[in-house]
């Protein structure tokens, strides 16, 4: 009995955290003449991912990783024993291909990884095709005026997904936002599209929030979907001029509520702007199985 107690005490001391150890690492893609496109594939087992466009000095894409762990007798002192960082790139024609990520090691449970964060900065000179995924953690994406998106795909198993496309963002392809357990948020403010695109938001367990404003700049219609199994959908659309919209909604237990309606006609499960169909339209399909749908729809001629 005494031996068992001694062993338990020794193990407790061995795992007792003595302090916090910080980790910081940066990787980058250097400037290369003639490169104006990027294909970025980023994945992580854990942690948050943030992707933004910002002017860079001497590089096309920067990635910074930070994390903390509790030090102890049996806790790995070397972060390479906790997770592995990959960052590889190649140039083909006018495009840089980047494959980056963080993968936990088998000993990671001993290290108690905390606050792992991956921050990626893309030069505004690039038109980027972004694919980011994480198993445990959230993903945020922010673009601004003049930033160019070829396509965007953000997916997480447990955590939230957020995309903020500010006024003047140039979009050339589809957007896909997905989470299994967590919420999805999309902010869309006068995005300029080069062709008809699809914008898909999906959550299995969690809510979806979509807020879209557009007064011009559409070159083709935009197909918008918001689908959740367990959770609600909050959808807000404000359009102007010759842009039209149709909002088709299907809700289960929570029903459909239209909190604001101006310049739209029809029943609450099938609203059309008074100018629909126009030359350029938002064709919206909202679905909530176990949850409700709230809609704000405004059209200013």
C-alpha positions as CSV (number, residue, x, y, z in Angstrom):
1,X,0.0,0.0,0.0
2,X,2.8,2.4,0.9
3,X,4.5,1.6,-2.5
4,X,1.4,2.5,-4.3
5,X,1.1,5.8,-2.5
6,X,4.7,6.6,-3.2
7,X,4.3,5.9,-6.9
8,X,1.2,8.2,-7.0
9,X,3.1,11.0,-5.3
10,X,6.0,10.6,-7.7
11,X,3.7,10.7,-10.7
12,X,1.9,13.8,-9.4
13,X,5.2,15.6,-8.9
14,X,6.4,14.5,-12.4
15,X,3.3,16.0,-14.0
16,X,3.1,19.1,-11.8
17,X,3.6,22.2,-14.0
18,X,6.6,24.3,-13.0
19,X,5.9,27.2,-15.4
20,X,4.8,28.3,-18.8
21,X,7.1,27.9,-21.8
22,X,6.4,30.0,-24.9
23,X,6.9,29.1,-28.6
24,X,7.2,31.4,-31.5
25,X,8.1,30.6,-35.1
26,X,7.8,32.4,-38.4
27,X,7.9,31.1,-42.0
28,X,7.6,33.1,-45.2
29,X,7.5,32.9,-49.0
30,X,10.1,35.3,-50.4
31,X,9.3,37.8,-53.1
32,X,9.6,36.4,-56.6
33,X,9.2,38.4,-59.8
34,X,6.1,37.7,-61.9
35,X,4.1,36.0,-59.1
36,X,0.6,37.3,-58.8
37,X,-1.4,34.2,-57.8
38,X,-1.3,32.0,-54.8
39,X,-2.8,28.6,-53.8
40,X,-2.6,28.3,-50.0
41,X,-3.5,25.0,-48.3
42,X,-3.3,25.3,-44.5
43,X,-4.4,22.6,-42.0
44,X,-4.0,22.1,-38.2
45,X,-5.0,19.6,-35.6
46,X,-5.6,22.2,-33.0
47,X,-5.5,26.0,-32.5
48,X,-6.9,29.1,-34.1
49,X,-6.2,30.2,-37.6
50,X,-6.3,33.8,-38.8
51,X,-5.8,34.9,-42.4
52,X,-5.6,38.5,-43.5
53,X,-4.2,40.6,-46.4
54,X,-1.6,43.1,-45.4
55,X,1.3,44.8,-47.2
56,X,4.5,42.8,-46.6
57,X,8.2,43.8,-46.9
58,X,10.3,41.2,-48.7
59,X,7.8,38.4,-48.8
60,X,4.6,37.3,-50.5
61,X,3.1,35.2,-47.6
62,X,4.0,35.2,-43.9
63,X,3.0,32.6,-41.4
64,X,3.6,33.0,-37.6
65,X,2.9,30.3,-35.1
66,X,2.7,30.8,-31.3
67,X,1.9,28.5,-28.5
68,X,2.4,27.8,-24.8
69,X,2.9,24.7,-22.7
70,X,3.3,23.9,-19.1
71,X,6.8,22.7,-18.2
72,X,7.3,19.7,-15.9
73,X,9.6,16.7,-15.3
74,X,7.7,14.5,-17.8
75,X,6.4,17.3,-20.0
76,X,8.5,17.6,-23.2
77,X,10.7,20.7,-23.1
78,X,11.1,20.7,-26.8
79,X,8.1,21.8,-28.8
80,X,9.1,19.5,-31.6
81,X,8.0,16.7,-29.3
82,X,4.5,18.2,-29.1
83,X,3.8,19.2,-32.7
84,X,5.3,19.4,-36.1
85,X,5.2,22.5,-38.3
86,X,5.3,22.1,-42.1
87,X,5.8,24.9,-44.6
88,X,6.6,24.2,-48.2
89,X,6.2,26.3,-51.3
90,X,6.9,26.1,-55.0
91,X,6.7,28.5,-58.0
92,X,4.9,27.4,-61.2
93,X,4.4,30.0,-63.8
94,X,2.9,33.0,-62.2
95,X,1.6,31.0,-59.2
96,X,3.1,30.1,-55.8
97,X,1.7,26.9,-54.2
98,X,2.0,26.8,-50.4
99,X,1.3,23.8,-48.2
100,X,1.5,24.5,-44.5
101,X,0.2,23.1,-41.3
102,X,0.6,22.0,-37.7
103,X,0.2,18.3,-36.7
104,X,0.4,17.2,-33.1
105,X,2.8,14.4,-32.0
106,X,1.9,11.3,-30.0
107,X,3.4,12.9,-26.9
108,X,1.3,16.0,-27.2
109,X,-1.0,15.0,-24.3
110,X,2.0,15.3,-21.9
111,X,2.8,18.8,-23.0
112,X,-0.6,20.4,-22.5
113,X,-0.4,22.7,-25.6
114,X,-2.2,26.0,-24.9
115,X,-3.2,29.0,-27.0
116,X,-1.8,27.7,-30.2
117,X,-2.3,30.3,-32.9
118,X,-1.5,30.4,-36.6
119,X,-1.5,33.8,-38.2
120,X,-1.1,34.0,-42.0
121,X,-0.6,37.3,-43.9
122,X,-1.1,37.4,-47.6
123,X,0.3,40.2,-49.8
124,X,-2.4,42.3,-51.5
125,X,-0.4,41.8,-54.7
126,X,-1.6,38.2,-54.9
127,X,-4.9,36.7,-56.0
128,X,-5.3,33.9,-53.6
129,X,-7.1,30.5,-53.5
130,X,-7.3,29.8,-49.8
131,X,-8.1,26.4,-48.2
132,X,-7.9,26.3,-44.4
133,X,-9.0,23.6,-42.0
134,X,-8.6,22.7,-38.3
135,X,-10.0,19.9,-36.2
136,X,-10.2,21.8,-32.9
137,X,-10.2,25.6,-33.1
138,X,-11.7,28.6,-35.0
139,X,-10.8,30.1,-38.3
140,X,-11.1,33.8,-39.2
141,X,-10.6,35.4,-42.6
142,X,-10.6,39.1,-43.4
143,X,-10.2,40.9,-46.7
144,X,-10.4,44.6,-47.7
145,X,-10.6,47.0,-50.6
146,X,-8.6,45.7,-53.5
147,X,-7.8,42.3,-52.0
148,X,-8.3,39.5,-54.5
149,X,-9.8,36.1,-53.7
150,X,-9.8,33.4,-56.3
151,X,-11.7,31.0,-54.0
152,X,-12.1,30.5,-50.3
153,X,-12.8,27.4,-48.3
154,X,-12.8,27.3,-44.5
155,X,-13.7,24.2,-42.5
156,X,-13.4,23.2,-38.8
157,X,-14.7,20.2,-37.0
158,X,-15.1,21.8,-33.5
159,X,-15.0,25.6,-33.6
160,X,-16.3,28.6,-35.3
161,X,-15.7,29.9,-38.9
162,X,-15.8,33.6,-39.7
163,X,-15.2,35.4,-43.0
164,X,-15.3,39.2,-43.4
165,X,-15.2,40.5,-46.9
166,X,-15.0,44.2,-46.6
167,X,-16.0,46.8,-49.3
168,X,-14.0,46.5,-52.4
169,X,-12.9,42.9,-52.1
170,X,-12.6,41.3,-55.5
171,X,-14.0,37.8,-55.7
172,X,-13.4,35.5,-58.6
173,X,-14.7,32.1,-57.3
174,X,-16.8,30.3,-54.8
175,X,-16.8,30.6,-51.0
176,X,-17.4,27.6,-48.7
177,X,-17.7,27.9,-44.9
178,X,-18.3,24.8,-42.9
179,X,-18.3,23.6,-39.3
180,X,-19.5,20.4,-37.6
181,X,-19.9,21.8,-34.1
182,X,-19.7,25.6,-33.9
183,X,-21.1,28.6,-35.7
184,X,-20.6,30.2,-39.1
185,X,-20.4,33.9,-39.6
186,X,-20.2,35.7,-43.0
187,X,-20.0,39.5,-43.5
188,X,-20.2,40.6,-47.1
189,X,-20.0,44.4,-47.9
190,X,-20.1,45.4,-51.5
191,X,-17.9,42.7,-52.9
192,X,-17.0,43.0,-56.6
193,X,-17.5,39.7,-58.4
194,X,-16.0,38.8,-61.7
195,X,-18.5,36.2,-62.6
196,X,-21.4,34.3,-61.1
197,X,-20.3,32.7,-57.8
198,X,-21.6,30.4,-55.0
199,X,-21.5,31.3,-51.3
200,X,-22.1,28.3,-49.1
201,X,-22.4,28.2,-45.3
202,X,-23.0,25.0,-43.4
203,X,-23.2,24.0,-39.8
204,X,-24.3,20.6,-38.4
205,X,-24.6,21.7,-34.7
206,X,-24.5,25.5,-34.4
207,X,-26.0,28.7,-35.8
208,X,-25.3,30.6,-39.0
209,X,-25.2,34.3,-39.4
210,X,-25.0,35.9,-42.9
211,X,-25.0,39.7,-43.3
212,X,-24.8,40.9,-46.9
213,X,-24.9,44.4,-48.4
214,X,-24.6,45.2,-52.1
215,X,-25.3,48.4,-54.1
216,X,-23.4,47.5,-57.3
217,X,-20.4,45.6,-58.6
218,X,-22.1,42.2,-59.2
219,X,-21.1,40.7,-62.6
220,X,-23.4,37.7,-62.6
221,X,-25.7,36.3,-60.0
222,X,-24.6,35.0,-56.6
223,X,-26.1,31.7,-55.2
224,X,-26.2,31.8,-51.4
225,X,-27.0,28.9,-49.2
226,X,-27.2,28.7,-45.4
227,X,-27.9,25.2,-44.0
228,X,-27.9,24.0,-40.4
229,X,-29.2,20.8,-38.8
230,X,-29.4,21.9,-35.2
231,X,-29.3,25.7,-34.8
232,X,-30.8,28.8,-36.3
233,X,-30.1,31.0,-39.3
234,X,-29.9,34.8,-39.1
235,X,-29.9,36.3,-42.6
236,X,-29.7,40.0,-43.5
237,X,-29.7,41.3,-47.0
238,X,-29.6,45.0,-48.1
239,X,-29.4,45.6,-51.8
240,X,-29.8,48.6,-54.0
241,X,-30.2,49.8,-57.6
242,X,-30.6,47.1,-60.3
243,X,-29.6,44.2,-58.1
244,X,-32.4,41.7,-57.4
245,X,-32.9,38.9,-54.9
246,X,-35.0,35.9,-54.1
247,X,-35.0,34.3,-50.6
248,X,-36.3,30.8,-50.3
249,X,-36.5,29.5,-46.7
250,X,-37.3,26.1,-45.1
251,X,-37.5,25.8,-41.3
252,X,-38.4,23.0,-39.0
253,X,-39.2,23.5,-35.3
254,X,-38.3,27.2,-35.1
255,X,-40.3,28.6,-38.0
256,X,-39.5,31.6,-40.1
257,X,-39.6,35.2,-38.9
258,X,-39.2,38.3,-41.1
259,X,-38.0,41.0,-38.8
260,X,-37.6,43.6,-41.6
261,X,-39.1,43.7,-45.1
262,X,-38.8,46.6,-47.5
263,X,-38.9,46.4,-51.3
264,X,-39.6,42.7,-51.1
265,X,-42.9,40.9,-51.7
266,X,-44.3,37.4,-51.3
267,X,-44.8,35.0,-48.4
268,X,-42.1,34.8,-45.7
269,X,-40.8,31.5,-47.0
270,X,-40.4,32.9,-50.6
271,X,-39.5,36.6,-50.7
272,X,-38.7,38.4,-54.0
273,X,-37.4,41.9,-54.4
274,X,-39.8,43.9,-56.5
275,X,-37.3,44.0,-59.4
276,X,-36.6,40.3,-59.4
277,X,-35.3,38.8,-61.6
278,X,-32.8,41.6,-62.5
279,X,-29.7,41.4,-64.6
280,X,-27.7,40.4,-61.4
281,X,-29.3,38.7,-58.5
282,X,-28.8,37.0,-55.1
283,X,-30.5,33.7,-55.2
284,X,-30.7,32.6,-51.6
285,X,-31.7,29.2,-50.1
286,X,-31.9,28.9,-46.3
287,X,-32.6,25.7,-44.4
288,X,-32.8,25.0,-40.6
289,X,-34.0,21.5,-39.5
290,X,-34.0,22.0,-35.7
291,X,-34.1,25.8,-35.4
292,X,-35.6,28.9,-36.8
293,X,-34.8,31.4,-39.5
294,X,-34.8,35.1,-39.1
295,X,-34.7,37.4,-42.1
296,X,-34.1,41.0,-42.8
297,X,-34.6,41.9,-46.4
298,X,-34.3,45.5,-47.8
299,X,-34.2,46.7,-51.4
300,X,-33.6,50.4,-52.2
301,X,-34.3,51.2,-55.8
